[in-house]
Amino acid sequence: MTIDLDLLIKAYASGIFPMADARDDPETFWVEPKSRAIIPLERFRMSRSLRKTIRSDRFRVTADTAFADVIAICAEQAGDRRETWINTEIEEAFNQLHRLGYAHSVECWLPDEATGQEKLAGGLYGLAIGGAFCGESMFSRSRDASKVALAWLVARLKVGGFPLLDCQFMTDHLASLGAVEISQDAYLEQLKRVRGYAPSPVSAIRSPIKSSGASFGAGEGLEAGDGLAAGADGAAASASVSFGALDALLARLEEDVRGAVGFEESSGGSSSPGKLIAQLLTQTS
């Protein structure tokens, strides 16, 4: 038995999400908490050590490269949890939503000295509902890997025009990164304002990086089709979002971004994805 995908999307658009009591529990139930944890994107808290790790590019960070692996690892038992709430039914539903372009992942990779290949060191996944990203779960197999994944997600949402990052339940880990707790009613008000956002047309998004020089052209290299096409309640889109906008920004960085966007450079004059992400997370709008 699988969860009906239309029902699942409508549930998230109404502030409700599925859980199970255990990994092997065949029953899935619906949760509407009295309070909600969100991370205001402009208040993401990046410690000095986390900023250093991000700028160093210790991890290679990707998006939507290993979604099935990320959710499978999140569903496993780990040292800090004996059970998870992700059963087979939820896992399969989200894999289907990923194939349809609604669910997304962020992955952190490290070299595996034993094999010479890369291995997943951390990651997270969630669901885009209009202008809201509903974060589901994250994991870390190396120090700071989940924090780096979350930092890159925040930067990706900022660049892509997403106003709302939902984290469901508050934890000490999330609080240390800037999460705040609001009532479910307050969350639903925010969700109502953004759930009708649509994927951006090619010309909709500009780089959010402040610069005294030239900026990226409007939407150059961006592709439509990221996120939910329209609000689950049929509301007309009032704004546009793109989960892939950061990829276009990074592609331009790789070509020749130095001097054009005014971000910090190392003493050797080189630039890197990590330095760009660090600046996106420290500048205010």
NUNU-480309 format. One record per residue (C-alpha): x negated, y, z negated; residue number from 1. Coordinates in steps of 0.25 Angstrom, whole numbers, padded with zeros to 4 digits. Layout:
! NUNU-480309
u = X; v = Y; w = Z; nr = NUM
...
! end
This chain:
! NUNU-480309
u = 0000; v = 0000; w = 0000; nr = 1
u = -0005; v = 0014; w = 0004; nr = 2
u = -0001; v = 0028; w = 0000; nr = 3
u = 0008; v = 0035; w = 0010; nr = 4
u = -0001; v = 0046; w = 0015; nr = 5
u = 0010; v = 0056; w = 0018; nr = 6
u = 0014; v = 0054; w = 0003; nr = 7
u = 0000; v = 0055; w = -0002; nr = 8
u = -0002; v = 0069; w = 0006; nr = 9
u = 0011; v = 0074; w = 0001; nr = 10
u = 0008; v = 0070; w = -0013; nr = 11
u = -0005; v = 0078; w = -0013; nr = 12
u = 0002; v = 0090; w = -0007; nr = 13
u = 0011; v = 0089; w = -0019; nr = 14
u = 0000; v = 0088; w = -0029; nr = 15
u = 0001; v = 0073; w = -0032; nr = 16
u = -0010; v = 0063; w = -0029; nr = 17
u = -0011; v = 0047; w = -0031; nr = 18
u = -0019; v = 0039; w = -0041; nr = 19
u = -0020; v = 0025; w = -0046; nr = 20
u = -0023; v = 0019; w = -0059; nr = 21
u = -0034; v = 0011; w = -0054; nr = 22
u = -0042; v = 0007; w = -0042; nr = 23
u = -0035; v = -0006; w = -0040; nr = 24
u = -0021; v = -0001; w = -0044; nr = 25
u = -0012; v = -0002; w = -0032; nr = 26
u = -0002; v = 0008; w = -0038; nr = 27
u = -0004; v = 0023; w = -0034; nr = 28
u = 0003; v = 0034; w = -0042; nr = 29
u = 0005; v = 0049; w = -0040; nr = 30
u = -0001; v = 0059; w = -0049; nr = 31
u = 0003; v = 0074; w = -0051; nr = 32
u = -0005; v = 0079; w = -0063; nr = 33
u = -0001; v = 0090; w = -0072; nr = 34
u = -0014; v = 0098; w = -0069; nr = 35
u = -0024; v = 0098; w = -0058; nr = 36
u = -0039; v = 0100; w = -0056; nr = 37
u = -0043; v = 0109; w = -0045; nr = 38
u = -0056; v = 0115; w = -0041; nr = 39
u = -0055; v = 0130; w = -0037; nr = 40
u = -0065; v = 0130; w = -0025; nr = 41
u = -0071; v = 0143; w = -0029; nr = 42
u = -0073; v = 0139; w = -0043; nr = 43
u = -0081; v = 0126; w = -0040; nr = 44
u = -0092; v = 0125; w = -0050; nr = 45
u = -0105; v = 0121; w = -0045; nr = 46
u = -0116; v = 0119; w = -0056; nr = 47
u = -0130; v = 0123; w = -0053; nr = 48
u = -0135; v = 0109; w = -0052; nr = 49
u = -0123; v = 0105; w = -0042; nr = 50
u = -0126; v = 0117; w = -0033; nr = 51
u = -0141; v = 0113; w = -0033; nr = 52
u = -0136; v = 0099; w = -0029; nr = 53
u = -0127; v = 0104; w = -0018; nr = 54
u = -0138; v = 0113; w = -0012; nr = 55
u = -0148; v = 0102; w = -0012; nr = 56
u = -0140; v = 0093; w = -0003; nr = 57
u = -0143; v = 0081; w = -0011; nr = 58
u = -0130; v = 0075; w = -0006; nr = 59
u = -0126; v = 0074; w = 0008; nr = 60
u = -0111; v = 0078; w = 0008; nr = 61
u = -0101; v = 0074; w = 0018; nr = 62
u = -0086; v = 0075; w = 0019; nr = 63
u = -0076; v = 0064; w = 0024; nr = 64
u = -0088; v = 0055; w = 0028; nr = 65
u = -0085; v = 0044; w = 0018; nr = 66
u = -0071; v = 0046; w = 0013; nr = 67
u = -0067; v = 0031; w = 0011; nr = 68
u = -0080; v = 0029; w = 0003; nr = 69
u = -0078; v = 0041; w = -0006; nr = 70
u = -0064; v = 0037; w = -0010; nr = 71
u = -0068; v = 0022; w = -0012; nr = 72
u = -0079; v = 0026; w = -0021; nr = 73
u = -0070; v = 0036; w = -0029; nr = 74
u = -0061; v = 0024; w = -0031; nr = 75
u = -0072; v = 0015; w = -0037; nr = 76
u = -0074; v = 0013; w = -0052; nr = 77
u = -0086; v = 0021; w = -0057; nr = 78
u = -0094; v = 0023; w = -0070; nr = 79
u = -0085; v = 0035; w = -0074; nr = 80
u = -0072; v = 0028; w = -0070; nr = 81
u = -0066; v = 0014; w = -0072; nr = 82
u = -0055; v = 0016; w = -0063; nr = 83
u = -0051; v = 0026; w = -0052; nr = 84
u = -0037; v = 0030; w = -0047; nr = 85
u = -0040; v = 0028; w = -0032; nr = 86
u = -0033; v = 0015; w = -0028; nr = 87
u = -0034; v = 0008; w = -0015; nr = 88
u = -0021; v = 0015; w = -0011; nr = 89
u = -0026; v = 0029; w = -0013; nr = 90
u = -0039; v = 0026; w = -0007; nr = 91
u = -0033; v = 0021; w = 0006; nr = 92
u = -0024; v = 0033; w = 0007; nr = 93
u = -0035; v = 0042; w = 0005; nr = 94
u = -0043; v = 0035; w = 0016; nr = 95
u = -0031; v = 0037; w = 0025; nr = 96
u = -0030; v = 0051; w = 0022; nr = 97
u = -0045; v = 0053; w = 0025; nr = 98
u = -0043; v = 0047; w = 0038; nr = 99
u = -0032; v = 0056; w = 0041; nr = 100
u = -0041; v = 0068; w = 0037; nr = 101
u = -0034; v = 0072; w = 0024; nr = 102
u = -0043; v = 0066; w = 0014; nr = 103
u = -0058; v = 0070; w = 0013; nr = 104
u = -0071; v = 0066; w = 0006; nr = 105
u = -0084; v = 0073; w = 0002; nr = 106
u = -0096; v = 0063; w = 0001; nr = 107
u = -0110; v = 0065; w = -0005; nr = 108
u = -0121; v = 0056; w = 0000; nr = 109
u = -0135; v = 0053; w = -0005; nr = 110
u = -0146; v = 0044; w = 0002; nr = 111
u = -0146; v = 0030; w = -0003; nr = 112
u = -0161; v = 0026; w = -0004; nr = 113
u = -0158; v = 0011; w = -0004; nr = 114
u = -0151; v = 0011; w = 0010; nr = 115
u = -0156; v = 0024; w = 0016; nr = 116
u = -0141; v = 0028; w = 0018; nr = 117
u = -0133; v = 0038; w = 0011; nr = 118
u = -0123; v = 0034; w = 0000; nr = 119
u = -0111; v = 0041; w = -0006; nr = 120
u = -0115; v = 0048; w = -0018; nr = 121
u = -0102; v = 0055; w = -0021; nr = 122
u = -0089; v = 0061; w = -0015; nr = 123
u = -0075; v = 0065; w = -0016; nr = 124
u = -0062; v = 0064; w = -0008; nr = 125
u = -0049; v = 0071; w = -0008; nr = 126
u = -0037; v = 0075; w = 0001; nr = 127
u = -0034; v = 0088; w = 0008; nr = 128
u = -0020; v = 0093; w = 0007; nr = 129
u = -0020; v = 0106; w = 0015; nr = 130
u = -0029; v = 0116; w = 0007; nr = 131
u = -0030; v = 0107; w = -0005; nr = 132
u = -0041; v = 0096; w = -0007; nr = 133
u = -0036; v = 0086; w = -0017; nr = 134
u = -0049; v = 0080; w = -0022; nr = 135
u = -0047; v = 0065; w = -0026; nr = 136
u = -0060; v = 0059; w = -0032; nr = 137
u = -0075; v = 0060; w = -0031; nr = 138
u = -0086; v = 0051; w = -0035; nr = 139
u = -0101; v = 0053; w = -0038; nr = 140
u = -0112; v = 0042; w = -0037; nr = 141
u = -0123; v = 0053; w = -0038; nr = 142
u = -0125; v = 0065; w = -0047; nr = 143
u = -0117; v = 0077; w = -0043; nr = 144
u = -0112; v = 0070; w = -0030; nr = 145
u = -0097; v = 0072; w = -0033; nr = 146
u = -0100; v = 0086; w = -0037; nr = 147
u = -0107; v = 0089; w = -0024; nr = 148
u = -0095; v = 0082; w = -0016; nr = 149
u = -0085; v = 0091; w = -0024; nr = 150
u = -0094; v = 0103; w = -0021; nr = 151
u = -0094; v = 0100; w = -0006; nr = 152
u = -0079; v = 0098; w = -0007; nr = 153
u = -0077; v = 0112; w = -0013; nr = 154
u = -0086; v = 0118; w = -0002; nr = 155
u = -0078; v = 0111; w = 0009; nr = 156
u = -0065; v = 0115; w = 0003; nr = 157
u = -0069; v = 0130; w = 0002; nr = 158
u = -0074; v = 0130; w = 0017; nr = 159
u = -0062; v = 0122; w = 0022; nr = 160
u = -0052; v = 0132; w = 0015; nr = 161
u = -0046; v = 0122; w = 0005; nr = 162
u = -0041; v = 0130; w = -0007; nr = 163
u = -0038; v = 0119; w = -0017; nr = 164
u = -0046; v = 0107; w = -0022; nr = 165
u = -0038; v = 0098; w = -0031; nr = 166
u = -0046; v = 0089; w = -0040; nr = 167
u = -0033; v = 0082; w = -0047; nr = 168
u = -0038; v = 0080; w = -0061; nr = 169
u = -0048; v = 0088; w = -0069; nr = 170
u = -0061; v = 0082; w = -0074; nr = 171
u = -0073; v = 0087; w = -0081; nr = 172
u = -0081; v = 0085; w = -0068; nr = 173
u = -0071; v = 0093; w = -0060; nr = 174
u = -0071; v = 0104; w = -0071; nr = 175
u = -0086; v = 0106; w = -0070; nr = 176
u = -0085; v = 0109; w = -0055; nr = 177
u = -0074; v = 0119; w = -0057; nr = 178
u = -0061; v = 0112; w = -0057; nr = 179
u = -0049; v = 0118; w = -0065; nr = 180
u = -0036; v = 0112; w = -0069; nr = 181
u = -0023; v = 0118; w = -0065; nr = 182
u = -0008; v = 0113; w = -0067; nr = 183
u = -0002; v = 0105; w = -0057; nr = 184
u = 0008; v = 0116; w = -0054; nr = 185
u = -0003; v = 0125; w = -0051; nr = 186
u = -0010; v = 0115; w = -0042; nr = 187
u = 0003; v = 0113; w = -0034; nr = 188
u = 0004; v = 0128; w = -0032; nr = 189
u = -0010; v = 0128; w = -0026; nr = 190
u = -0008; v = 0115; w = -0018; nr = 191
u = 0005; v = 0121; w = -0012; nr = 192
u = -0003; v = 0133; w = -0007; nr = 193
u = -0013; v = 0125; w = 0001; nr = 194
u = -0007; v = 0112; w = 0005; nr = 195
u = -0002; v = 0117; w = 0018; nr = 196
u = -0016; v = 0121; w = 0023; nr = 197
u = -0019; v = 0115; w = 0036; nr = 198
u = -0032; v = 0111; w = 0043; nr = 199
u = -0040; v = 0123; w = 0048; nr = 200
u = -0040; v = 0126; w = 0063; nr = 201
u = -0054; v = 0128; w = 0069; nr = 202
u = -0053; v = 0143; w = 0067; nr = 203
u = -0048; v = 0144; w = 0052; nr = 204
u = -0060; v = 0142; w = 0043; nr = 205
u = -0072; v = 0151; w = 0041; nr = 206
u = -0084; v = 0148; w = 0032; nr = 207
u = -0082; v = 0153; w = 0018; nr = 208
u = -0097; v = 0156; w = 0016; nr = 209
u = -0099; v = 0171; w = 0014; nr = 210
u = -0110; v = 0176; w = 0023; nr = 211
u = -0116; v = 0190; w = 0026; nr = 212
u = -0119; v = 0184; w = 0040; nr = 213
u = -0111; v = 0176; w = 0050; nr = 214
u = -0101; v = 0166; w = 0045; nr = 215
u = -0096; v = 0153; w = 0052; nr = 216
u = -0085; v = 0156; w = 0062; nr = 217
u = -0071; v = 0153; w = 0059; nr = 218
u = -0069; v = 0138; w = 0059; nr = 219
u = -0081; v = 0135; w = 0068; nr = 220
u = -0082; v = 0120; w = 0069; nr = 221
u = -0070; v = 0117; w = 0060; nr = 222
u = -0060; v = 0106; w = 0064; nr = 223
u = -0046; v = 0105; w = 0060; nr = 224
u = -0040; v = 0093; w = 0054; nr = 225
u = -0045; v = 0093; w = 0040; nr = 226
u = -0036; v = 0092; w = 0028; nr = 227
u = -0020; v = 0091; w = 0028; nr = 228
u = -0014; v = 0097; w = 0041; nr = 229
u = -0002; v = 0103; w = 0033; nr = 230
u = 0004; v = 0103; w = 0020; nr = 231
u = 0010; v = 0090; w = 0016; nr = 232
u = 0023; v = 0098; w = 0013; nr = 233
u = 0023; v = 0104; w = 0027; nr = 234
u = 0019; v = 0118; w = 0023; nr = 235
u = 0013; v = 0126; w = 0034; nr = 236
u = -0002; v = 0128; w = 0033; nr = 237
u = -0006; v = 0142; w = 0027; nr = 238
u = -0021; v = 0140; w = 0028; nr = 239
u = -0032; v = 0130; w = 0034; nr = 240
u = -0042; v = 0121; w = 0028; nr = 241
u = -0053; v = 0112; w = 0033; nr = 242
u = -0060; v = 0101; w = 0026; nr = 243
u = -0070; v = 0101; w = 0037; nr = 244
u = -0074; v = 0116; w = 0037; nr = 245
u = -0086; v = 0113; w = 0028; nr = 246
u = -0092; v = 0104; w = 0039; nr = 247
u = -0091; v = 0114; w = 0049; nr = 248
u = -0098; v = 0124; w = 0040; nr = 249
u = -0109; v = 0114; w = 0037; nr = 250
u = -0111; v = 0111; w = 0052; nr = 251
u = -0113; v = 0126; w = 0054; nr = 252
u = -0123; v = 0126; w = 0043; nr = 253
u = -0131; v = 0115; w = 0049; nr = 254
u = -0132; v = 0122; w = 0062; nr = 255
u = -0136; v = 0136; w = 0057; nr = 256
u = -0130; v = 0142; w = 0045; nr = 257
u = -0142; v = 0149; w = 0039; nr = 258
u = -0140; v = 0164; w = 0038; nr = 259
u = -0126; v = 0163; w = 0043; nr = 260
u = -0118; v = 0160; w = 0031; nr = 261
u = -0128; v = 0165; w = 0020; nr = 262
u = -0129; v = 0153; w = 0011; nr = 263
u = -0142; v = 0151; w = 0003; nr = 264
u = -0154; v = 0144; w = 0009; nr = 265
u = -0165; v = 0136; w = 0003; nr = 266
u = -0179; v = 0141; w = 0002; nr = 267
u = -0182; v = 0134; w = 0014; nr = 268
u = -0171; v = 0141; w = 0022; nr = 269
u = -0163; v = 0129; w = 0024; nr = 270
u = -0148; v = 0127; w = 0022; nr = 271
u = -0140; v = 0115; w = 0018; nr = 272
u = -0126; v = 0110; w = 0016; nr = 273
u = -0128; v = 0110; w = 0001; nr = 274
u = -0132; v = 0125; w = 0001; nr = 275
u = -0119; v = 0129; w = 0009; nr = 276
u = -0110; v = 0121; w = 0000; nr = 277
u = -0117; v = 0127; w = -0013; nr = 278
u = -0114; v = 0141; w = -0007; nr = 279
u = -0100; v = 0138; w = -0004; nr = 280
u = -0098; v = 0134; w = -0018; nr = 281
u = -0104; v = 0146; w = -0024; nr = 282
u = -0098; v = 0157; w = -0016; nr = 283
u = -0085; v = 0163; w = -0019; nr = 284
u = -0074; v = 0167; w = -0009; nr = 285
! end
